Amino acid sequence: MNQMYGESLKQQLVPLPLTTSLMLVPLKMRKSNKKQDGAYGYVNFYGISEVDREKFKEKEAFIKLNDTYTQKLYQEYGSSVDRIKECIHAAQVFRLNTNITEMIYEESREAKHFSNIKFNDK
């Protein structure tokens, strides 16, 4: 599945739409110890409620999940926003490549959720 969406988005780390309520977004969750060290974790797109820029560090951002839990990210604010924005495209590709009829009526569900996320570019 990752390969199918990766080809569509022209990259390796892509959002993974697994069900109508679970789409996993790869975000850099920790500093890498080595060059090939996997530092990415997957977060449910529908749980993201806010994205904040770190005031004094360009390479860090924070996401808030379900308006309660805050997670530090080890990637730039703009990169974080771009990864989250990719969920809209990934959901469209997912709908085209599956026969899940319940997803057809939710065509703009991801766009609506994206517009509800608070982006604080401090």
N, CA, C and O atoms as a printed pandas DataFrame, in Angstrom:
     atom_number atom_name residue_name chain_id  residue_number  x_coord  y_coord  z_coord
0              1         N          MET        A               1    0.832   -1.193    0.000
1              2        CA          MET        A               1    0.000    0.000    0.000
2              3         C          MET        A               1    0.875    1.255    0.000
3              4         O          MET        A               1    0.607    2.207   -0.733
4              5         N          ASN        A               2    1.915    1.249    0.822
5              6        CA          ASN        A               2    2.808    2.401    0.880
6              7         C          ASN        A               2    3.416    2.686   -0.493
7              8         O          ASN        A               2    3.575    3.845   -0.876
8              9         N          GLN        A               3    3.758    1.620   -1.239
9             10        CA          GLN        A               3    4.340    1.796   -2.570
10            11         C          GLN        A               3    3.335    2.435   -3.524
11            12         O          GLN        A               3    3.698    3.319   -4.300
12            13         N          MET        A               4    2.060    1.993   -3.476
13            14        CA          MET        A               4    1.034    2.528   -4.378
14            15         C          MET        A               4    0.837    4.028   -4.153
15            16         O          MET        A               4    0.799    4.790   -5.120
16            17         N          TYR        A               5    0.711    4.462   -2.907
17            18        CA          TYR        A               5    0.504    5.880   -2.627
18            19         C          TYR        A               5    1.788    6.662   -2.827
19            20         O          TYR        A               5    1.753    7.822   -3.239
20            21         N          GLY        A               6    2.936    6.029   -2.533
21            22        CA          GLY        A               6    4.217    6.694   -2.725
22            23         C          GLY        A               6    4.447    7.058   -4.173
23            24         O          GLY        A               6    4.966    8.136   -4.465
24            25         N          GLU        A               7    4.066    6.169   -5.096
25            26        CA          GLU        A               7    4.199    6.473   -6.519
26            27         C          GLU        A               7    3.315    7.644   -6.911
27            28         O          GLU        A               7    3.715    8.491   -7.709
28            29         N          SER        A               8    2.119    7.690   -6.352
29            30        CA          SER        A               8    1.185    8.769   -6.662
30            31         C          SER        A               8    1.682   10.114   -6.134
31            32         O          SER        A               8    1.529   11.141   -6.795
32            33         N          LEU        A               9    2.276   10.101   -4.943
33            34        CA          LEU        A               9    2.761   11.339   -4.323
34            35         C          LEU        A               9    4.234   11.608   -4.617
35            36         O          LEU        A               9    4.762   12.641   -4.205
36            37         N          LYS        A              10    4.903   10.706   -5.318
37            38        CA          LYS        A              10    6.312   10.849   -5.711
38            39         C          LYS        A              10    7.251   10.906   -4.507
39            40         O          LYS        A              10    8.213   11.675   -4.502
40            41         N          GLN        A              11    6.970   10.085   -3.479
41            42        CA          GLN        A              11    7.859   10.005   -2.331
42            43         C          GLN        A              11    7.643    8.690   -1.603
43            44         O          GLN        A              11    6.709    7.949   -1.911
44            45         N          GLN        A              12    8.520    8.397   -0.621
45            46        CA          GLN        A              12    8.430    7.123    0.095
46            47         C          GLN        A              12    7.542    7.196    1.329
47            48         O          GLN        A              12    6.698    6.323    1.532
48            49         N          LEU        A              13    7.715    8.204    2.142
49            50        CA          LEU        A              13    6.906    8.327    3.360
50            51         C          LEU        A              13    5.608    9.042    3.018
51            52         O          LEU        A              13    5.599   10.250    2.779
52            53         N          VAL        A              14    4.537    8.307    2.996
53            54        CA          VAL        A              14    3.253    8.871    2.588
54            55         C          VAL        A              14    2.188    8.540    3.622
55            56         O          VAL        A              14    2.347    7.591    4.389
56            57         N          PRO        A              15    1.100    9.312    3.653
57            58        CA          PRO        A              15   -0.017    8.962    4.526
58            59         C          PRO        A              15   -0.597    7.608    4.117
59            60         O          PRO        A              15   -0.661    7.278    2.933
60            61         N          LEU        A              16   -1.013    6.844    5.100
61            62        CA          LEU        A              16   -1.595    5.533    4.843
62            63         C          LEU        A              16   -3.063    5.520    5.258
63            64         O          LEU        A              16   -3.355    5.397    6.448
64            65         N          PRO        A              17   -3.985    5.641    4.324
65            66        CA          PRO        A              17   -5.405    5.557    4.664
66            67         C          PRO        A              17   -5.797    4.098    4.839
67            68         O          PRO        A              17   -5.827    3.344    3.867
68            69         N          LEU        A              18   -6.095    3.695    6.061
69            70        CA          LEU        A              18   -6.409    2.294    6.341
70            71         C          LEU        A              18   -7.914    2.041    6.411
71            72         O          LEU        A              18   -8.392    1.008    5.943
72            73         N          THR        A              19   -8.653    2.971    6.990
73            74        CA          THR        A              19  -10.111    2.871    7.053
74            75         C          THR        A              19  -10.681    4.281    6.904
75            76         O          THR        A              19   -9.938    5.245    6.720
76            77         N          THR        A              20  -11.993    4.387    6.985
77            78        CA          THR        A              20  -12.620    5.704    6.867
78            79         C          THR        A              20  -12.321    6.599    8.068
79            80         O          THR        A              20  -12.530    7.810    7.991
80            81         N          SER        A              21  -11.841    6.036    9.167
81            82        CA          SER        A              21  -11.548    6.868   10.340
82            83         C          SER        A              21  -10.098    6.753   10.801
83            84         O          SER        A              21   -9.743    7.266   11.863
84            85         N          LEU        A              22   -9.266    6.088   10.015
85            86        CA          LEU        A              22   -7.866    5.927   10.392
86            87         C          LEU        A              22   -6.966    6.154    9.183
87            88         O          LEU        A              22   -6.862    5.300    8.303
88            89         N          MET        A              23   -6.314    7.323    9.153
89            90        CA          MET        A              23   -5.326    7.637    8.132
90            91         C          MET        A              23   -4.045    8.049    8.860
91            92         O          MET        A              23   -4.024    9.044    9.584
92            93         N          LEU        A              24   -2.997    7.283    8.662
93            94        CA          LEU        A              24   -1.755    7.505    9.381
94            95         C          LEU        A              24   -0.820    8.418    8.599
95            96         O          LEU        A              24   -0.554    8.190    7.419
96            97         N          VAL        A              25   -0.326    9.452    9.272
97            98        CA          VAL        A              25    0.570   10.447    8.684
98            99         C          VAL        A              25    1.968   10.234    9.257
99           100         O          VAL        A              25    2.128   10.209   10.477
100          101         N          PRO        A              26    2.998   10.078    8.393
101          102        CA          PRO        A              26    4.358    9.939    8.914
102          103         C          PRO        A              26    4.934   11.304    9.305
103          104         O          PRO        A              26    4.996   12.226    8.492
104          105         N          LEU        A              27    5.348   11.405   10.550
105          106        CA          LEU        A              27    5.952   12.640   11.056
106          107         C          LEU        A              27    7.217   12.273   11.832
107          108         O          LEU        A              27    7.271   11.232   12.486
108          109         N          LYS        A              28    8.224   13.127   11.756
109          110        CA          LYS        A              28    9.488   12.848   12.431
110          111         C          LYS        A              28    9.313   13.091   13.930
111          112         O          LYS        A              28    9.134   14.225   14.374
112          113         N          MET        A              29    9.369   12.006   14.695
113          114        CA          MET        A              29    9.048   12.054   16.118
114          115         C          MET        A              29   10.262   12.123   17.039
115          116         O          MET        A              29   10.134   12.438   18.223
116          117         N          ARG        A              30   11.441   11.827   16.491
117          118        CA          ARG        A              30   12.654   11.875   17.324
118          119         C          ARG        A              30   13.859   12.159   16.452
119          120         O          ARG        A              30   13.797   12.052   15.228
120          121         N          LYS        A              31   14.964   12.526   17.100
121          122        CA          LYS        A              31   16.207   12.770   16.372
122          123         C          LYS        A              31   16.815   11.438   15.957
123          124         O          LYS        A              31   16.772   10.463   16.707
124          125         N          SER        A              32   17.376   11.408   14.766
125          126        CA          SER        A              32   18.032   10.196   14.268
126          127         C          SER        A              32   19.390   10.023   14.917
127          128         O          SER        A              32   20.132   10.989   15.091
128          129         N          ASN        A              33   19.712    8.793   15.275
129          130        CA          ASN        A              33   21.042    8.495   15.811
130          131         C          ASN        A              33   22.032    8.213   14.697
131          132         O          ASN        A              33   23.214    8.537   14.813
132          133         N          LYS        A              34   21.549    7.607   13.609
133          134        CA          LYS        A              34   22.377    7.260   12.464
134          135         C          LYS        A              34   21.654    7.691   11.197
135          136         O          LYS        A              34   20.486    8.076   11.241
136          137         N          LYS        A              35   22.347    7.625   10.076
137          138        CA          LYS        A              35   21.758    8.053    8.813
138          139         C          LYS        A              35   20.539    7.201    8.428
139          140         O          LYS        A              35   19.542    7.748    7.956
140          141         N          GLN        A              36   20.596    5.907    8.615
141          142        CA          GLN        A              36   19.501    5.006    8.232
142          143         C          GLN        A              36   18.526    4.745    9.384
143          144         O          GLN        A              36   17.671    3.866    9.277
144          145         N          ASP        A              37   18.639    5.480   10.458
145          146        CA          ASP        A              37   17.785    5.286   11.631
146          147         C          ASP        A              37   16.378    5.793   11.359
147          148         O          ASP        A              37   16.202    6.949   10.976
148          149         N          GLY        A              38   15.397    4.963   11.548
149          150        CA          GLY        A              38   14.007    5.377   11.346
150          151         C          GLY        A              38   13.526    6.240   12.492
151          152         O          GLY        A              38   13.378    5.762   13.617
152          153         N          ALA        A              39   13.284    7.504   12.214
153          154        CA          ALA        A              39   12.881    8.437   13.265
154          155         C          ALA        A              39   11.426    8.859   13.098
155          156         O          ALA        A              39   10.942    9.731   13.821
156          157         N          TYR        A              40   10.728    8.244   12.147
157          158        CA          TYR        A              40    9.351    8.633   11.867
158          159         C          TYR        A              40    8.363    7.753   12.616
159          160         O          TYR        A              40    8.565    6.550   12.777
160          161         N          GLY        A              41    7.307    8.380   13.060
161          162        CA          GLY        A              41    6.191    7.680   13.670
162          163         C          GLY        A              41    4.936    8.050   12.900
163          164         O          GLY        A              41    4.924    9.047   12.179
164          165         N          TYR        A              42    3.902    7.275   13.041
165          166        CA          TYR        A              42    2.650    7.533   12.332
166          167         C          TYR        A              42    1.590    8.008   13.310
167          168         O          TYR        A              42    1.396    7.417   14.372
168          169         N          VAL        A              43    0.901    9.093   12.935
169          170        CA          VAL        A              43   -0.130    9.717   13.762
170          171         C          VAL        A              43   -1.431    9.702   12.972
171          172         O          VAL        A              43   -1.425    9.896   11.756
172          173         N          ASN        A              44   -2.542    9.472   13.657
173          174        CA          ASN        A              44   -3.837    9.485   12.982
174          175         C          ASN        A              44   -4.197   10.920   12.568
175          176         O          ASN        A              44   -4.334   11.804   13.415
176          177         N          PHE        A              45   -4.344   11.132   11.284
177          178        CA          PHE        A              45   -4.694   12.447   10.723
178          179         C          PHE        A              45   -5.929   13.035   11.406
179          180         O          PHE        A              45   -5.964   14.227   11.710
180          181         N          TYR        A              46   -6.934   12.204   11.644
181          182        CA          TYR        A              46   -8.192   12.704   12.211
182          183         C          TYR        A              46   -8.071   13.101   13.681
183          184         O          TYR        A              46   -8.979   13.719   14.237
184          185         N          GLY        A              47   -6.947   12.743   14.311
185          186        CA          GLY        A              47   -6.731   13.135   15.702
186          187         C          GLY        A              47   -5.959   14.436   15.852
187          188         O          GLY        A              47   -5.883   14.985   16.951
188          189         N          ILE        A              48   -5.384   14.938   14.764
189          190        CA          ILE        A              48   -4.586   16.171   14.833
190          191         C          ILE        A              48   -5.522   17.369   14.927
191          192         O          ILE        A              48   -6.388   17.564   14.074
192          193         N          SER        A              49   -5.338   18.166   15.970
193          194        CA          SER        A              49   -6.203   19.334   16.149
194          195         C          SER        A              49   -5.442   20.650   16.000
195          196         O          SER        A              49   -6.053   21.698   15.789
196          197         N          GLU        A              50   -4.106   20.604   16.107
197          198        CA          GLU        A              50   -3.340   21.849   16.037
198          199         C          GLU        A              50   -1.890   21.553   15.649
199          200         O          GLU        A              50   -1.348   20.504   15.995
200          201         N          VAL        A              51   -1.275   22.485   14.930
201          202        CA          VAL        A              51    0.151   22.402   14.581
202          203         C          VAL        A              51    0.765   23.750   14.922
203          204         O          VAL        A              51    0.300   24.789   14.452
204          205         N          ASP        A              52    1.813   23.732   15.740
205          206        CA          ASP        A              52    2.486   24.963   16.182
206          207         C          ASP        A              52    3.938   24.964   15.740
207          208         O          ASP        A              52    4.597   23.925   15.696
208          209         N          ARG        A              53    4.420   26.159   15.413
209          210        CA          ARG        A              53    5.852   26.339   15.127
210          211         C          ARG        A              53    6.553   26.595   16.461
211          212         O          ARG        A              53    6.033   27.309   17.318
212          213         N          GLU        A              54    7.733   26.005   16.623
213          214        CA          GLU        A              54    8.555   26.309   17.794
214          215         C          GLU        A              54    9.075   27.729   17.640
215          216         O          GLU        A              54    9.611   28.084   16.590
216          217         N          LYS        A              55    8.921   28.544   18.676
217          218        CA          LYS        A              55    9.254   29.966   18.591
218          219         C          LYS        A              55   10.699   30.238   18.197
219          220         O          LYS        A              55   10.953   31.102   17.357
220          221         N          PHE        A              56   11.647   29.524   18.783
221          222        CA          PHE        A              56   13.046   29.879   18.586
222          223         C          PHE        A              56   13.844   28.842   17.791
223          224         O          PHE        A              56   15.048   29.009   17.597
224          225         N          LYS        A              57   13.193   27.783   17.334
225          226        CA          LYS        A              57   13.892   26.743   16.594
226          227         C          LYS        A              57   13.150   26.467   15.293
227          228         O          LYS        A              57   11.994   26.043   15.303
228          229         N          GLU        A              58   13.821   26.709   14.182
229          230        CA          GLU        A              58   13.190   26.522   12.874
230          231         C          GLU        A              58   12.924   25.063   12.555
231          232         O          GLU        A              58   11.986   24.761   11.817
232          233         N          LYS        A              59   13.710   24.162   13.082
233          234        CA          LYS        A              59   13.623   22.754   12.708
234          235         C          LYS        A              59   12.655   21.953   13.583
235          236         O          LYS        A              59   12.657   20.723   13.520
236          237         N          GLU        A              60   11.850   22.604   14.377
237          238        CA          GLU        A              60   10.937   21.875   15.249
238          239         C          GLU        A              60    9.539   22.465   15.190
239          240         O          GLU        A              60    9.343   23.660   14.967
240          241         N          ALA        A              61    8.587   21.587   15.397
241          242        CA          ALA        A              61    7.185   21.990   15.460
242          243         C          ALA        A              61    6.508   21.117   16.511
243          244         O          ALA        A              61    7.106   20.170   17.021
244          245         N          PHE        A              62    5.279   21.435   16.823
245          246        CA          PHE        A              62    4.502   20.645   17.766
246          247         C          PHE        A              62    3.138   20.355   17.160
247          248         O          PHE        A              62    2.575   21.192   16.455
248          249         N          ILE        A              63    2.612   19.176   17.433
249          250        CA          ILE        A              63    1.226   18.888   17.050
250          251         C          ILE        A              63    0.437   18.617   18.315
251          252         O          ILE        A              63    0.965   18.079   19.289
252          253         N          LYS        A              64   -0.805   18.987   18.292
253          254        CA          LYS        A              64   -1.711   18.689   19.394
254          255         C          LYS        A              64   -2.689   17.645   18.882
255          256         O          LYS        A              64   -3.258   17.789   17.800
256          257         N          LEU        A              65   -2.878   16.597   19.667
257          258        CA          LEU        A              65   -3.777   15.511   19.295
258          259         C          LEU        A              65   -5.025   15.549   20.162
259          260         O          LEU        A              65   -4.946   15.581   21.390
260          261         N          ASN        A              66   -6.165   15.544   19.510
261          262        CA          ASN        A              66   -7.472   15.549   20.196
262          263         C          ASN        A              66   -7.587   16.657   21.239
263          264         O          ASN        A              66   -8.215   16.477   22.282
264          265         N          ASP        A              67   -6.977   17.798   20.946
265          266        CA          ASP        A              67   -7.021   18.979   21.826
266          267         C          ASP        A              67   -6.445   18.725   23.212
267          268         O          ASP        A              67   -6.697   19.517   24.120
268          269         N          THR        A              68   -5.679   17.649   23.413
269          270        CA          THR        A              68   -5.153   17.379   24.749
270          271         C          THR        A              68   -3.656   17.100   24.762
271          272         O          THR        A              68   -2.923   17.780   25.480
272          273         N          TYR        A              69   -3.181   16.137   24.005
273          274        CA          TYR        A              69   -1.790   15.693   24.054
274          275         C          TYR        A              69   -0.945   16.457   23.035
275          276         O          TYR        A              69   -1.322   16.565   21.868
276          277         N          THR        A              70    0.200   16.987   23.478
277          278        CA          THR        A              70    1.108   17.705   22.586
278          279         C          THR        A              70    2.351   16.868   22.343
279          280         O          THR        A              70    2.964   16.363   23.283
280          281         N          GLN        A              71    2.721   16.724   21.066
281          282        CA          GLN        A              71    3.894   15.948   20.671
282          283         C          GLN        A              71    4.866   16.844   19.922
283          284         O          GLN        A              71    4.484   17.530   18.974
284          285         N          LYS        A              72    6.134   16.835   20.353
285          286        CA          LYS        A              72    7.173   17.588   19.665
286          287         C          LYS        A              72    7.546   16.846   18.389
287          288         O          LYS        A              72    7.661   15.620   18.392
288          289         N          LEU        A              73    7.736   17.586   17.295
289          290        CA          LEU        A              73    8.183   17.018   16.031
290          291         C          LEU        A              73    9.579   17.521   15.727
291          292         O          LEU        A              73    9.916   18.661   16.047
292          293         N          TYR        A              74   10.386   16.684   15.114
293          294        CA          TYR        A              74   11.752   17.056   14.764
294          295         C          TYR        A              74   11.852   17.312   13.264
295          296         O          TYR        A              74   12.726   16.772   12.586
296          297         N          GLN        A              75   10.962   18.126   12.767
297          298        CA          GLN        A              75   10.989   18.567   11.377
298          299         C          GLN        A              75   10.415   19.962   11.329
299          300         O          GLN        A              75    9.725   20.396   12.251
300          301         N          GLU        A              76   10.702   20.655   10.259
301          302        CA          GLU        A              76   10.262   22.040   10.144
302          303         C          GLU        A              76    8.747   22.135   10.094
303          304         O          GLU        A              76    8.057   21.209    9.669
304          305         N          TYR        A              77    8.256   23.266   10.535
305          306        CA          TYR        A              77    6.814   23.532   10.544
306          307         C          TYR        A              77    6.208   23.331    9.158
307          308         O          TYR        A              77    5.190   22.653    9.017
308          309         N          GLY        A              78    6.830   23.920    8.135
309          310        CA          GLY        A              78    6.309   23.805    6.767
310          311         C          GLY        A              78    6.258   22.368    6.286
311          312         O          GLY        A              78    5.303   21.977    5.614
312          313         N          SER        A              79    7.270   21.572    6.618
313          314        CA          SER        A              79    7.289   20.158    6.245
314          315         C          SER        A              79    6.167   19.404    6.940
315          316         O          SER        A              79    5.541   18.522    6.352
316          317         N          SER        A              80    5.918   19.755    8.193
317          318        CA          SER        A              80    4.831   19.112    8.942
318          319         C          SER        A              80    3.487   19.410    8.294
319          320         O          SER        A              80    2.661   18.515    8.119
320          321         N          VAL        A              81    3.275   20.660    7.944
321          322        CA          VAL        A              81    2.015   21.060    7.303
322          323         C          VAL        A              81    1.858   20.344    5.961
323          324         O          VAL        A              81    0.769   19.872    5.635
324          325         N          ASP        A              82    2.935   20.263    5.186
325          326        CA          ASP        A              82    2.880   19.588    3.889
326          327         C          ASP        A              82    2.511   18.117    4.041
327          328         O          ASP        A              82    1.683   17.602    3.289
328          329         N          ARG        A              83    3.123   17.438    5.012
329          330        CA          ARG        A              83    2.803   16.021    5.240
330          331         C          ARG        A              83    1.330   15.839    5.604
331          332         O          ARG        A              83    0.676   14.908    5.134
332          333         N          ILE        A              84    0.826   16.721    6.429
333          334        CA          ILE        A              84   -0.574   16.618    6.843
334          335         C          ILE        A              84   -1.494   16.908    5.659
335          336         O          ILE        A              84   -2.528   16.261    5.492
336          337         N          LYS        A              85   -1.113   17.877    4.847
337          338        CA          LYS        A              85   -1.910   18.241    3.672
338          339         C          LYS        A              85   -1.992   17.088    2.659
339          340         O          LYS        A              85   -2.980   16.961    1.936
340          341         N          GLU        A              86   -0.955   16.258    2.613
341          342        CA          GLU        A              86   -0.925   15.120    1.693
342          343         C          GLU        A              86   -2.033   14.107    1.965
343          344         O          GLU        A              86   -2.342   13.280    1.107
344          345         N          CYS        A              87   -2.626   14.167    3.142
345          346        CA          CYS        A              87   -3.710   13.234    3.480
346          347         C          CYS        A              87   -4.908   13.401    2.552
347          348         O          CYS        A              87   -5.602   12.430    2.251
348          349         N          ILE        A              88   -5.150   14.612    2.103
349          350        CA          ILE        A              88   -6.281   14.861    1.206
350          351         C          ILE        A              88   -6.079   14.079   -0.093
351          352         O          ILE        A              88   -7.000   13.412   -0.566
352          353         N          HIS        A              89   -4.889   14.159   -0.664
353          354        CA          HIS        A              89   -4.597   13.434   -1.902
354          355         C          HIS        A              89   -4.591   11.921   -1.676
355          356         O          HIS        A              89   -5.124   11.170   -2.492
356          357         N          ALA        A              90   -3.994   11.476   -0.576
357          358        CA          ALA        A              90   -3.923   10.042   -0.287
358          359         C          ALA        A              90   -5.323    9.440   -0.161
359          360         O          ALA        A              90   -5.559    8.319   -0.611
360          361         N          ALA        A              91   -6.237   10.169    0.441
361          362        CA          ALA        A              91   -7.619    9.677    0.578
362          363         C          ALA        A              91   -8.279    9.552   -0.790
363          364         O          ALA        A              91   -9.029    8.606   -1.029
364          365         N          GLN        A              92   -8.011   10.484   -1.680
365          366        CA          GLN        A              92   -8.583   10.414   -3.026
366          367         C          GLN        A              92   -8.044    9.199   -3.777
367          368         O          GLN        A              92   -8.805    8.496   -4.442
368          369         N          VAL        A              93   -6.746    8.947   -3.678
369          370        CA          VAL        A              93   -6.149    7.781   -4.324
370          371         C          VAL        A              93   -6.731    6.509   -3.725
371          372         O          VAL        A              93   -7.033    5.560   -4.448
372          373         N          PHE        A              94   -6.888    6.488   -2.411
373          374        CA          PHE        A              94   -7.454    5.336   -1.714
374          375         C          PHE        A              94   -8.858    5.027   -2.226
375          376         O          PHE        A              94   -9.188    3.867   -2.474
376          377         N          ARG        A              95   -9.676    6.052   -2.384
377          378        CA          ARG        A              95  -11.043    5.859   -2.877
378          379         C          ARG        A              95  -11.064    5.296   -4.294
379          380         O          ARG        A              95  -11.902    4.459   -4.630
380          381         N          LEU        A              96  -10.137    5.762   -5.113
381          382        CA          LEU        A              96  -10.079    5.289   -6.501
382          383         C          LEU        A              96   -9.623    3.841   -6.603
383          384         O          LEU        A              96   -9.976    3.149   -7.558
384          385         N          ASN        A              97   -8.848    3.375   -5.638
385          386        CA          ASN        A              97   -8.276    2.034   -5.701
386          387         C          ASN        A              97   -8.964    1.023   -4.794
387          388         O          ASN        A              97   -8.469   -0.092   -4.630
388          389         N          THR        A              98  -10.076    1.386   -4.213
389          390        CA          THR        A              98  -10.830    0.442   -3.377
390          391         C          THR        A              98  -12.289    0.470   -3.809
391          392         O          THR        A              98  -12.718    1.343   -4.563
392          393         N          ASN        A              99  -13.020   -0.482   -3.323
393          394        CA          ASN        A              99  -14.454   -0.489   -3.619
394          395         C          ASN        A              99  -15.270   -0.253   -2.348
395          396         O          ASN        A              99  -16.370   -0.786   -2.200
396          397         N          ILE        A             100  -14.729    0.536   -1.448
397          398        CA          ILE        A             100  -15.438    0.853   -0.206
398          399         C          ILE        A             100  -16.459    1.943   -0.515
399          400         O          ILE        A             100  -16.100    3.110   -0.673
400          401         N          THR        A             101  -17.719    1.564   -0.599
401          402        CA          THR        A             101  -18.763    2.509   -1.003
402          403         C          THR        A             101  -19.009    3.580    0.038
403          404         O          THR        A             101  -19.419    4.686   -0.315
404          405         N          GLU        A             102  -18.775    3.294    1.303
405          406        CA          GLU        A             102  -19.042    4.293    2.338
406          407         C          GLU        A             102  -18.130    5.502    2.226
407          408         O          GLU        A             102  -18.441    6.556    2.781
408          409         N          MET        A             103  -17.011    5.378    1.521
409          410        CA          MET        A             103  -16.080    6.489    1.403
410          411         C          MET        A             103  -16.454    7.446    0.277
411          412         O          MET        A             103  -15.943    8.565    0.239
412          413         N          ILE        A             104  -17.315    7.047   -0.626
413          414        CA          ILE        A             104  -17.655    7.893   -1.762
414          415         C          ILE        A             104  -18.320    9.192   -1.319
415          416         O          ILE        A             104  -18.005   10.263   -1.838
416          417         N          TYR        A             105  -19.237    9.097   -0.360
417          418        CA          TYR        A             105  -19.948   10.302    0.060
418          419         C          TYR        A             105  -19.096   11.222    0.907
419          420         O          TYR        A             105  -19.475   12.368    1.148
420          421         N          GLU        A             106  -17.961   10.747    1.358
421          422        CA          GLU        A             106  -17.099   11.557    2.220
422          423         C          GLU        A             106  -15.956   12.202    1.438
423          424         O          GLU        A             106  -14.869   12.407    1.978
424          425         N          GLU        A             107  -16.199   12.514    0.194
425          426        CA          GLU        A             107  -15.126   12.970   -0.690
426          427         C          GLU        A             107  -14.326   14.137   -0.124
427          428         O          GLU        A             107  -13.111   14.195   -0.319
428          429         N          SER        A             108  -14.959   15.045    0.554
429          430        CA          SER        A             108  -14.228   16.207    1.064
430          431         C          SER        A             108  -14.039   16.155    2.576
431          432         O          SER        A             108  -13.745   17.179    3.193
432          433         N          ARG        A             109  -14.200   14.991    3.176
433          434        CA          ARG        A             109  -14.054   14.863    4.628
434          435         C          ARG        A             109  -12.664   15.299    5.093
435          436         O          ARG        A             109  -12.531   16.003    6.094
436          437         N          GLU        A             110  -11.637   14.878    4.366
437          438        CA          GLU        A             110  -10.265   15.225    4.747
438          439         C          GLU        A             110  -10.015   16.718    4.593
439          440         O          GLU        A             110   -9.353   17.328    5.433
440          441         N          ALA        A             111  -10.545   17.312    3.518
441          442        CA          ALA        A             111  -10.385   18.757    3.314
442          443         C          ALA        A             111  -11.070   19.524    4.433
443          444         O          ALA        A             111  -10.545   20.535    4.900
444          445         N          LYS        A             112  -12.229   19.061    4.867
445          446        CA          LYS        A             112  -12.926   19.720    5.977
446          447         C          LYS        A             112  -12.118   19.610    7.265
447          448         O          LYS        A             112  -11.973   20.588    7.999
448          449         N          HIS        A             113  -11.590   18.410    7.537
449          450        CA          HIS        A             113  -10.793   18.242    8.758
450          451         C          HIS        A             113   -9.538   19.106    8.685
451          452         O          HIS        A             113   -9.174   19.751    9.668
452          453         N          PHE        A             114   -8.872   19.125    7.528
453          454        CA          PHE        A             114   -7.672   19.949    7.363
454          455         C          PHE        A             114   -7.982   21.412    7.653
455          456         O          PHE        A             114   -7.190   22.097    8.301
456          457         N          SER        A             115   -9.123   21.893    7.183
457          458        CA          SER        A             115   -9.477   23.302    7.412
458          459         C          SER        A             115   -9.811   23.579    8.879
459          460         O          SER        A             115   -9.791   24.733    9.308
460          461         N          ASN        A             116  -10.120   22.529    9.656
461          462        CA          ASN        A             116  -10.414   22.708   11.077
462          463         C          ASN        A             116   -9.172   22.647   11.969
463          464         O          ASN        A             116   -9.234   23.001   13.146
464          465         N          ILE        A             117   -8.049   22.201   11.412
465          466        CA          ILE        A             117   -6.813   22.154   12.190
466          467         C          ILE        A             117   -6.281   23.570   12.354
467          468         O          ILE        A             117   -6.233   24.334   11.389
468          469         N          LYS        A             118   -5.880   23.922   13.570
469          470        CA          LYS        A             118   -5.309   25.244   13.842
470          471         C          LYS        A             118   -3.823   25.204   13.495
471          472         O          LYS        A             118   -3.073   24.406   14.057
472          473         N          PHE        A             119   -3.403   26.055   12.580
473          474        CA          PHE        A             119   -2.000   26.171   12.211
474          475         C          PHE        A             119   -1.472   27.481   12.757
475          476         O          PHE        A             119   -1.868   28.559   12.313
476          477         N          ASN        A             120   -0.566   27.377   13.732
477          478        CA          ASN        A             120   -0.013   28.561   14.393
478          479         C          ASN        A             120    1.422   28.760   13.947
479          480         O          ASN        A             120    2.339   28.129   14.474
480          481         N          ASP        A             121    1.612   29.624   12.991
481          482        CA          ASP        A             121    2.935   29.937   12.446
482          483         C          ASP        A             121    3.480   31.142   13.203
483          484         O          ASP        A             121    3.327   32.279   12.755
484          485         N          LYS        A             122    4.117   30.900   14.351
485          486        CA          LYS        A             122    4.573   31.977   15.244
486          487         C          LYS        A             122    5.805   32.650   14.724
487          488         O          LYS        A             122    6.317   33.575   15.355
